[in-house]
Amino acid sequence: MIEIEFRNVTKKFAQRGGGEPLTAVRGLNFTVKSGEVVSIIGPSGCGKSTVLNMGSGLYLPTEGEVRVSGERVTRPMRKVAFMLQKDLLMPWRTIRQNVELGLEIDGIAPAERRRVAEQLLERCHLKGFGDHYPYQLSGGMRQRGALARTLAIDPQVLLMDEPFSALDAQTKMILQEDLAQTLWEQKKTAVFITHDLAEGVVLSDRLLVMSARPGTIIDEIPIDLPHRNDPFKRRSLPEIGPLVGRLMELLKVGEQREHLH
């Protein structure tokens, strides 16, 4: 089953002072199947975040359409959750209260909100920290809290914009493990943006490579390797190095396209 579909999508932005609109992405065509994890890589400024903003309904395409579970995306949807680089936890709420936020907005009873939050805090290795405030936790722990908050509403689709980019290498690897296991166990569909090529390989079923702006898909690479639910094991496979090397070459090609326009 196709969970996400981009059909000939182009996005242009008006520029201050008038002039020709800026084309961020052009002619995007791709699908993501139910339960699949797809990473998008590309040069800085190529429109990767614009893709997720359109998938979440925060932006509307200038041309073409985006569909989630067959429904055209015209506004933010309950079935889609968006996780960003910053944790954006509310500083006046405890970690548990932050995790409960979406459930509270949905009108879920307090006892059920607490049950779900406690379950997710344990899964995200935050058991015992529910009554702490964000300022009392490390960056990695706050990002775990943001992940728990994202999962609390039980979305069908997770859109993740470099959620681990601000973390140190060791914390990043631990959170990659948490995320991979959660996506695998819950059979979630996810689109993941990263500049870390190895991260894209170890977390994904498939990689989409974008060109420089205006961004378009220049290649699609299936990651036909075991252990998608265990990044530590997958990272040790001998195929990882050649795949990362291939991605580096593709990014060079994508950047060269910009100089040809």
Residue pairs with C-beta under 8 A, 6 or more apart in sequence:
1 33
1 34
2 31
2 32
2 33
2 34
2 70
3 32
3 33
3 34
3 35
3 36
3 68
3 69
3 156
3 157
3 189
4 31
4 32
4 55
4 66
4 67
4 68
4 157
4 189
4 191
5 30
5 31
5 32
5 66
5 67
5 68
6 28
6 29
6 30
6 31
6 51
6 54
6 55
6 64
6 66
7 29
7 64
7 65
7 66
7 67
8 27
8 28
8 29
8 63
8 64
9 25
9 27
9 28
9 29
9 54
9 61
9 63
9 64
9 65
9 66
10 23
10 25
10 26
10 27
10 28
10 61
10 62
10 63
10 64
10 214
11 23
11 24
11 25
11 47
11 50
11 54
11 59
11 61
11 62
12 21
12 22
12 23
12 24
12 62
13 21
13 22
13 24
14 21
14 22
15 21
15 22
21 62
23 213
23 214
24 47
24 50
24 213
24 214
24 215
25 46
25 47
25 50
25 51
25 210
25 213
25 214
25 215
25 216
26 214
26 215
26 216
27 64
27 216
28 51
28 64
28 215
28 216
28 217
29 217
30 38
30 208
30 217
30 220
32 38
32 189
32 191
33 189
34 187
34 189
35 187
35 188
35 189
36 189
36 190
36 205
36 206
37 183
37 189
37 190
37 192
37 203
37 204
37 205
37 206
37 228
38 190
38 191
38 192
38 204
38 205
38 206
38 207
38 208
39 191
39 192
39 193
39 194
39 199
39 200
39 203
39 204
39 206
39 207
39 208
40 48
40 51
40 191
40 192
40 193
40 194
40 207
40 208
40 210
41 48
41 193
41 194
41 195
41 197
41 200
41 207
41 208
41 209
41 210
41 247
41 251
42 48
42 209
42 210
42 211
42 212
42 215
42 251
42 254
43 210
43 211
43 212
43 251
43 254
43 255
43 258
44 195
45 212
45 213
46 210
46 211
46 212
46 213
46 215
46 254
47 210
47 213
47 214
47 215
48 161
48 193
48 210
48 215
49 161
49 193
50 59
50 215
51 191
51 193
51 215
52 82
52 159
52 160
52 161
52 191
52 193
53 59
54 60
54 61
54 66
54 73
55 66
55 68
55 73
55 80
55 157
55 159
55 191
56 73
56 76
56 77
56 80
56 82
56 159
57 73
57 74
57 75
57 76
57 77
57 80
58 76
58 82
60 74
65 72
65 73
66 72
66 73
67 73
68 77
68 79
68 80
68 156
68 157
69 79
69 156
71 77
73 80
78 153
78 155
79 155
79 156
79 157
80 155
80 156
80 157
80 158
80 159
81 150
81 151
81 153
81 155
81 157
81 158
81 159
82 150
82 159
82 160
82 161
83 146
83 147
83 150
83 158
83 159
83 160
83 161
83 163
84 161
84 162
84 163
85 161
85 162
85 163
85 165
85 166
86 166
87 134
87 139
87 142
87 143
87 145
87 146
88 146
89 95
89 98
89 134
89 142
89 145
89 146
89 149
90 97
90 98
90 101
90 134
91 133
91 134
91 135
92 133
93 101
93 133
94 130
94 131
94 132
94 133
95 121
95 126
95 129
95 130
95 131
95 132
95 133
95 134
95 137
95 145
95 148
96 114
96 117
96 118
96 121
96 130
96 131
98 134
98 145
98 146
98 149
99 116
99 117
99 120
99 121
99 130
99 145
99 148
99 149
99 152
100 113
100 114
100 116
100 117
100 152
101 149
101 152
102 149
102 152
102 153
103 112
103 113
103 116
103 117
103 152
103 153
104 113
106 153
108 116
116 152
117 130
117 148
117 152
118 127
118 130
120 148
120 151
120 152
121 127
121 129
121 130
121 148
123 148
123 151
123 178
123 182
124 144
124 145
124 147
124 148
124 178
125 144
125 178
126 141
126 144
126 145
126 148
129 137
129 141
134 142
134 145
137 145
138 171
139 166
139 167
139 171
140 167
140 168
140 171
140 174
140 175
143 163
143 164
143 167
143 175
144 175
144 178
146 163
147 163
147 175
147 178
147 179
147 182
150 158
151 182
151 186
155 188
156 188
156 189
157 188
157 189
157 190
157 191
158 183
158 188
158 189
158 190
158 191
159 190
159 191
160 190
160 191
160 192
160 193
161 193
162 193
162 194
162 195
163 175
163 179
164 171
164 172
164 175
164 176
164 194
164 196
164 199
165 194
165 195
165 196
167 175
172 196
172 199
173 231
173 232
176 199
176 202
176 203
176 231
177 230
177 231
177 232
179 203
180 202
180 203
180 228
180 229
180 230
180 231
181 229
181 230
182 188
183 190
183 229
184 228
184 229
185 229
192 200
192 203
192 204
194 200
194 203
197 244
197 247
197 248
198 235
198 240
198 244
200 207
200 247
201 207
201 223
201 225
201 234
201 240
201 243
201 244
201 247
202 231
202 234
202 235
202 240
203 228
203 231
204 223
204 228
205 222
205 223
205 228
206 220
206 221
206 222
206 223
207 220
207 221
207 223
207 247
208 217
208 219
208 220
209 217
209 218
209 219
209 220
209 221
209 247
209 250
209 251
209 254
210 216
210 217
210 218
210 254
211 218
211 253
211 254
211 255
211 257
211 258
212 254
212 255
212 257
212 258
213 258
218 250
218 253
218 254
218 257
219 250
221 243
221 246
221 247
223 243
225 234
225 237
225 239
225 240
226 233
226 234
226 237
227 233
227 234
227 237
228 234
234 240
